[in-house]
Amino acid sequence: MNHEELLRESRRILDEGGVETPAFITPVPGTFPLNCDIDNDVAVVTFLTSAPEKNVHYSEEYVFERIRGTWEYLGGGSASMGLPPPVRRTREELNGLHMRLTGHGLTRRRRHSLFPARRWISTAELQLSDEVAGLRLDDRPVRVPRHGIVSVVWPTLHPATATALAADGRTLASLTLEPRIWTPTPD
């Protein structure tokens, strides 16, 4: 899919309120929607592009802000993925972790805010072990797709806490997600 097709698909997913992605046994070539997370007026949609025959797998995120009832594209980014997704991994395959941070982003809002921390939209991508049945971002439940790769969004520069939950509701792990602000370094 090209950029315009991915934007159209993202808006369709946002209008429908999410995406149901299949769980793969092995990586499949192509571009697929991986995840969608909406927090009031901000959202992130993540796609996977996979070429298993070339051992190339990367995620691409699209960040949106709802302005006057319409999802406006603000930007995003892409990153190579270490393990071939979207196959769900065991805790042992994730170096003993229930949850691993695989990427993060920061996007400036279009609408002006009097509060500096609310001028930004923070995102993070997490890979969850097969033992994780649920996820909370601060107090908000986040949908966990069967493949275990989750993108989350929150509407400030303040850190957020991701909490991985077992099927019985018990906490398996917590991770503080700190937005990263890139500043130029002097020469």
LINQUI-V757584 format. One record per residue. N is the residue number from 1. PHI is phi as a letter, one per 40 degrees, with the letter a starting at -180 (* if undefined). PSI is psi as a letter, one per 40 degrees, with the letter a starting at -180 (999 if undefined). NEAR is the number of other C-alpha atoms within 12 Angstrom. Layout:
n=<N;N>
phi=<PHI;PHI>
psi=<PSI;PSI>
near=<NEAR;NEAR>
This chain:
n=<1;2;3;4;5;6;7;8;9;10;11;12;13;14;15;16;17;18;19;20;21;22;23;24;25;26;27;28;29;30;31;32;33;34;35;36;37;38;39;40;41;42;43;44;45;46;47;48;49;50;51;52;53;54;55;56;57;58;59;60;61;62;63;64;65;66;67;68;69;70;71;72;73;74;75;76;77;78;79;80;81;82;83;84;85;86;87;88;89;90;91;92;93;94;95;96;97;98;99;100;101;102;103;104;105;106;107;108;109;110;111;112;113;114;115;116;117;118;119;120;121;122;123;124;125;126;127;128;129;130;131;132;133;134;135;136;137;138;139;140;141;142;143;144;145;146;147;148;149;150;151;152;153;154;155;156;157;158;159;160;161;162;163;164;165;166;167;168;169;170;171;172;173;174;175;176;177;178;179;180;181;182;183;184;185;186;187>
phi=<*;c;d;c;c;c;c;c;c;c;c;c;c;c;c;c;g;i;b;b;b;c;c;b;c;b;c;b;c;h;b;b;c;c;a;a;b;b;b;f;b;b;a;b;b;b;b;b;b;b;b;d;c;b;f;b;a;a;b;b;b;b;b;b;b;c;b;f;g;b;c;c;c;b;i;i;a;b;a;c;b;c;c;c;c;c;c;c;b;c;c;c;c;b;f;g;c;c;a;b;c;b;a;a;a;a;b;c;c;c;c;c;b;c;b;d;c;c;c;b;b;b;b;a;b;b;b;b;c;c;c;c;b;a;a;b;b;f;b;c;c;b;c;b;c;c;c;g;b;b;b;b;b;a;c;a;c;c;c;b;b;c;b;c;b;c;c;c;g;c;c;c;a;b;a;c;b;b;c;b;b;c;b;c;c;c;c>
psi=<i;i;d;d;d;d;d;d;d;d;d;d;d;d;d;e;e;a;h;h;i;i;h;i;d;i;i;h;i;a;h;i;h;d;i;h;h;h;g;b;e;i;i;h;h;h;i;h;h;h;g;d;d;e;f;h;h;i;i;h;i;h;h;i;h;h;h;f;e;h;h;h;h;d;a;a;i;i;i;i;h;d;i;h;i;f;h;h;i;i;d;d;e;f;f;e;i;d;h;h;h;e;i;i;i;h;h;h;i;d;i;i;i;d;h;d;d;e;e;i;h;i;i;i;h;i;h;i;i;e;e;h;d;i;h;h;h;b;e;h;i;h;h;h;i;d;e;e;h;h;h;i;i;i;f;i;e;i;i;i;h;h;h;h;i;i;d;e;e;i;h;d;i;i;h;h;h;h;i;h;h;h;i;i;i;i;999>
near=<17;13;18;12;15;26;29;20;27;37;32;19;30;35;21;14;21;28;29;19;26;23;23;20;14;19;28;24;21;21;28;35;42;45;42;43;47;39;32;20;27;38;43;51;49;48;43;38;32;29;21;21;13;12;18;23;29;32;39;38;44;47;47;44;37;26;18;10;14;16;30;25;29;26;27;32;25;24;22;22;27;19;24;31;40;40;29;33;31;21;21;15;20;23;14;17;24;35;41;35;30;28;32;35;35;38;37;28;31;23;22;13;14;9;14;16;22;23;23;32;44;43;47;47;41;41;45;46;37;31;32;38;31;32;40;33;34;22;13;20;22;31;32;41;34;29;34;40;46;49;47;48;50;44;36;29;26;25;25;27;26;38;33;38;28;22;15;12;17;17;21;27;27;25;27;21;33;24;28;20;18;9;6;6;5;4;3>
